[in-house]
Amino acid sequence: MSVAEVPPPGTSASAAEAPTLKLVQDATCTFCGCVCDDIDISVDVNQNKIVEAKRACVLGKAWFYNHHIDDRPEATIDGQPVGYDEAIEKAADILLNARYPVTYGLSDTTSEAQRVAVAITDWIGGTVDTTTSVCHGPSGMAFQGVGEVTCTLGEIKNRADVLLFWGGNPAESHPRHFTKYSLMPKGEFVPNGRKDRYAVLIDVRKTKSAKAVDQFLQVKPRSDFEVAWGLRLLAKGIDPDPSIEQKTGVSVQTLRELMERMKQAQFGAILFGMGVTMTRGKHMNSTAVLALARDMNRHTRWVAKPMRGHGNVTGADNVVTWSTGYPFGVNLGRGYPRFNPGEFTTSDLLARGEADAALIVASDPYSNFSQPARDHMRKIPVIALDPKLSETSKIAKVAFTTATYGINVPGTVYRMDDVPIPLRPSFESPYRSDYDILKAIERRIRERQLAG
């Protein structure tokens, strides 16, 4: 990392004695799962405002340029401004008195804060869940069922000559994935970059990503499992039943030609999105895709990776898994971890009216959960940690204003390929980090538990 203060372009020599711009080289963007760590940030130190983010994509620029520190209280209780200490005491009181508390979110904070959130949940015997349960949760279940043939994005960049994008739209959801990691970059074994790669997109509609690939297969909605299973049959030398065309909209001949292309790859990668995980079949879809990658290794080298959304949702999976053995939806109420999606996932717990308190970290479930879950959230004490005034913060019993990870707070996040990346903050915030607040809540909970 290199940080320097320089006068803005066009200033006089005398103005150099009072620099107004701070340069932060190789900063990390935490907007999406690409976690690009080559962004050069220029900060107006007089206004604590980011004025330039070199190499950031359109989403990353919006993330940096729209960041500003709101003039909000440190915390609120029942909507009334209070200091951090009073809010921490109230939060500890709520969690200690709850019989079925749930911790949710964690995908937009540091792994250090995630570890503390898991620890708090363990101390109080609650349930810990992440936003994975409403996005790539089915993939997490599939990983535990059939395993994962995996690699880093660096290996894809340097080796992959056949790419299969499935149920996603990277051109709009991960704009730099094509240019930095998969489709366009020149690599050690693909020295001509795009010219050395063959790319296929499988999706239910023609998105902007379809314009970037060599072949677009438009499949019928809710038929991803059948397509994957048909390819698995072909990988084993078995012809699928011709009726697969009626179900999927793709002929056996087209699948056969695709399979021949996949077999000829030196290194192939399947990169799948929520179009696979959040449609009919869910974890069975992910299972089929992961099993297809495994089957292909009888012929040549293939891997499969999910395209993750939030900046550190992969870190949340890693932290919860290494702490409990499971990636999300883990109940710790019996003193040992129990994993059961549908029973211990937050949207379901709330919709059934079971949870009696909620600790929401760096997430906004009130804006996107089902109406029954939202209705129940209004009936129970909610503790929310968020840099912005989210819909969840508005209905929270205790709401903390926090610093933004990556821009104001250092720490660690995990890229979508499970590689940990250090954060290089641009400037400090007057507010505390998620880690500091959660650590204070944990400390207070333990003091009261040991005293009582």
N, C-alpha and C positions, 0 to 999 in steps of 0.2 A: 504494500500500500504506500502511496505517496500523497501527502497532503501539503499544500502550499497556499499561501495567500498572495494574490497578485492584484494590481489595479485593473479595473475593467478596461477593455479596448478603447483607445481614443483619449485616455486621461493624460494629463501633463506629467512631466517628470517629478514635479513637486508633490503631486498627488500620490506618488508611489510610497511616500512615507506613511500614508494612511490607507492601506489596502482595504477594499470592500468585497473582494471575491475570494472565496476559499475553494481550492480545487481538491477533490477527492478522487484519486485514480483507482480503477479496478474496484469500484463499489459494487454491491450486490443488489439486484432487483428482486424483490420478494413478491411481486404481483402474481406470478404463476409458477407452475412446477418446473419450468426451465431454469429458474434461479440463475439467470445470466450474471456472471461475476466479473464482467469486463467493462462496466459502465463508468465513464468519467463524468463526475458530477461537479458542477459549478454552483456555489452557494453564495448568495448575497448575504454577507454576515450582518449587515445593518438591519435587514428585515427577516433574517432566518428563513429565507425562501430559496428554493432550488430554481435556478434560471436556465440551466442547460443540463441535459443528460445525453451525452454522446453515446451512440451505438444502441441506445434503448429503442425498442419497438414502439408502435403507437400506443399499446397498452401500458408499457413501461413508462413512457413519457407522461401519460395521464396520471400514473401512480405517483411519479415524482413531482410534476408541476402542480398538481392539485393538492399537494400536501401543505397544510397550514395548521398552525396550532390555534385551536379555538380558545376563546376566553371563557372557559368553563370552570366551575368549582372543582376542587380536587375530587370530591365525592358528594353524593347525595343520599339521604335516607328519606324515603317517602317524598322524594322530589325536593327536599329542603337541603341547601348547601351545608356540608360539614367538612371537617378535616379528615385526612387519611386515618389517623389513629382512632377516631370515633367510629368511622365506617368499618375499619378492620375488626374492632371489638364487636360491632353489630353482626358482621358477617360470620365471625366465629361462633357467636351465640346462635344464629340461625342454623348453622351446620351441625353444631353439637346437639341441638334439640330436635333435629329432624330424625324420623325413623326410616325414611327411604329417600335419601338425597341422591341427586344425579349430577355428575359433572359432564359438561358437554362443550364441544367446540374444538379449541386447541390448534386449528389448522393455520392460523395467522398469528403465531407467536413463536418464540424461540424454543428450541428443544430443552433448554435449561428450565424454562417456565413450565413446559409440559411435564417434566419429571416431578416438579413440586406439586402440580395439580393431581397427578396420579398418587403421590404420597398422601396428600390431604384426603383423597377419596378412600385410600386404604385405612387411614387412621379413624375415619368416621364410619367405615363399613358401608360405603355407598356403591353406586354404579358409575363407571367411567366410560364415556362414549365420545367419539369424534365425528366430524362431518363426513368421514369416510362412510359412515352408515347410510348416508343418503346420496353417495356418488359411486365410489369404487369399492364399497363394502362387499358386493358379490365377488369381486376379484380377490379380496382378502380371504374369503371363504374358499375360493377355488385354489388359491396358493396352498392352503392347508390340506386340501383334498388330493391334488395331483402334483404339487410342486411347481417350480418355475424355472425354465431355462432362461437365464438372465445374462445381462452384460451391462456395461456402462454406456452412456451416450457417446463417450469418446471412442469406444470400439465400433459403434454404429457409424460414426463419422469416418473412421479410418478403414473400415472393412466392408460395410454393407453395400452390396451391388444390386440387391433386390429388396424393395421396401413394400410392405403391405399395410396401408393405413385402413383401419376398420372402425366404423362407427364413430368417427371424429372429424373435426374440421380444423386442422392445425393452422391453416392459412388465416383464420380469424381468432381462434382460441389460444394459439401458441405461435405468434407470427415469426419468431426467430428460430423455431425448431427446424423449419425447412432450410434456412440459410446457415445456421450455426452447427446443427447436430446431425441432420439426416439427409436431406435431398440435394442440397447445392454444394456443400463444402468439399474441397479437394482433400483427400486423405491419403495415407501411406500406400494403401492397396487399391485406391480408386483415384489415381492422380489427376484425372480429368474431371473430377467432381460429377456434375449432373450428367455428363455424357457417358459416364461409366455406370450409371445406375438405371434400373428399371423400376418404376413406381406404379403401384396399383392402389386404387381407392375403392373400398366396399362401403356403400352407404345406401340409405333409403331415398335420398334425394341428391340432386346435383348441386353441391356447394361450391364456394370459391376454390376449395382445395382440388376439385375435379379438374380445374384448368391447369394445375401444376403437374399432374401425373400423366403417365403414358397410357393407362387403361383405367376406365371407370366402370365398375360393375354395380348397377342399380338393382338392389334386391328388394323384395317386397317386405313391408314392415312385419316385425315379429317372426322373421325367418332366419335370423343369424345362426341359431343352433344348427338348423338343417344344412346351411351352407358350410359351416365348419365341419359338420359330421360327414358331409359329402366329400370334402377335401381330405378328411382323414381316411375314408374308404379308398380313395384314389391313391393316397400315399402308401397304402398297404396292398395296392394292386387289385382292388375290388371295384367294380363299376357300380355306382349308385343306381337305384331304381329310376327309370325315366320320369316317374311322377314328381321327382324333386323339382323339375322345371315349373310345374304348376304351382308348387308350394312356394318356391323362392323367386321365380321369375328369371332364373339363370339356367341355361341348358347344361346337360351333362358334358357336351362337347366343349363348352366354354370353360367349365370347371377343369376338364381334362387338360386343356391347353394351358390354363393357369398353373396346374400342378406340374406340368412339364417345365414351365418357366421356373417354378420354385425349386425343382430338383436340380436345375442347371446352375443355381446360385452358388457362388463361392461362400457367401455369408448373407443370410437373409434375416430380416427383422419384421415381426408383426407388431405394430403399434396401435393399440385399440383404446377407444374412448368410451364415453358413457352411453353411446348408441348401442353398445354391446351389453353393458352392465345394467342399464336401467330400462330394458325392454323385456318382453316376454321371455322367460327362461332365466334371466338374471344370472345367478352364480353358475347355472349349468351352461350358459353361453360362454362365460369366462373359462369354465372348465374345458369346454370343447376347444377354445382357441389355444389355451395353454397346452392341452394334450396334442393339438395339431403341431405346435412347435416342437414338442418332444418327439412325435412320430417322424418329423422331417429330419431329425438328426440321424436316422438310419441311412439317409441319402447324402446329406451335406449339413453344414452348420446353420442352424436357425435358432432365433431367440424370440421371446415375446415380452413386451413391456406395456403396462398401462400408461396412458397419457394423463397425468395428474394435473389438477387445476390449481388449488390454492398453493401459495408459496411454500408452506411447510406442512402440508397435509401428509406427505410422505414421512416427515419427521415424527408426526403424531403417531402414525402407524408403527414406526420403529420403536419409539419410546414406550408406548403401551404394550407392544409385543415383548420387548426385552424385560419389561417390568412384571408382566402378568402371564405371558405365554400366548396371548391372543391380541388381535389388532384393534378391536373396537367392541362396544357392547359387552363390557366385562363387569359382572357383579362381584363385589368383594365383601358382601354382607355376612358371609359364613366364615370369614377368616381365610379363605382361599379363593382363587379366581374361578368364576364360572362364565362360560361363553355361550350365549344363546341369542343370535339375532332374531328380532321379532318379539322376544321377551324382554331383553335388557337394552335394546336400542331406544334412544331418547324419544324419538317421535312416537313410538308405540307406548312407552311408559306414560308419556303425558296424555296421549289420546285416550288411554284406558283410565286415566285419573289416579294412577298409583303413586307417582313421585310426590313427596310433600315438601320438597325444597330443591332448588336448582342453582348450580354454580356454572355460569356461562362465561367462557373465556374466549375472547377474540372471535366471536361468532354472533349471528343475528337470527336465531331460529324463529323469533316471533314474526319475522317478515316472510317466512317461506314454509313453515310447518302447516299441517292440516288445521282446519278450523277447530276440531275437538281438542287438539294439542294446544292451540293458541288459547282457547277458552280456559283450559286447566292452568296454563301458565299465569293467567290473571288471578287465579284463586290461591296460588302458593307464593311464598317468599322467594324472589329471584335475586341472585347476586350477579351482576354483570360487570365485566371488565372490557372496556372498549375505548379506543382513542376518539371515536366519534359518538355523537348522540344518535345511536341506532334505535330502531323500533323496540328492541329488547331492553335497551337502557331506559327507555321512556316508561316502561311498565315495571321496572325492577324496584324491589324494596330497597336494595343497596346498589348504587351504580358508581363505579370508579372510572375516572378519566385517566387514561394511561398514555405512555409514550408509544410511538409507532416503531415496531421492530424493523431493523434494517436501515431506517432513515434516522431514528434517534437512539436506538438501542443496539448494542453489540450482542453477539451470541452466535449460535449455530443453527443452521437450517439444513434440511436434506433435499437435494435435487430429486426429481422424479425417478432417477435411476439408483436411489439409495446412497448417493455420494454426499457426505457432509461438507457444507460450504460455510466458511466464516463470514460474518457480517461486518461491514465497515461503515459505521454510521456517519452521516453527513454533518449533523449538528445536534446539540443537546436539546432536550425538552424540559420544561419546568415540571412536568408530571413524572411520576414514578413509572417504572417498567412493570409489566405483568409479573415478572420474576420477583421483584422486590415486594409487591403487594401480596402475592401468593405465599411467599416465604414468611411474611409477617403474619398472615392468617394461620399458616401451619404452626408457627411458633406459639401463637396464642392458644390454638386448639390443644397443643401438647401440654402447655403450662396448666390449662384448666383440667385436662384429663388426669395429669399426674397429681394435681392438687386435690382432685375430687375422689 
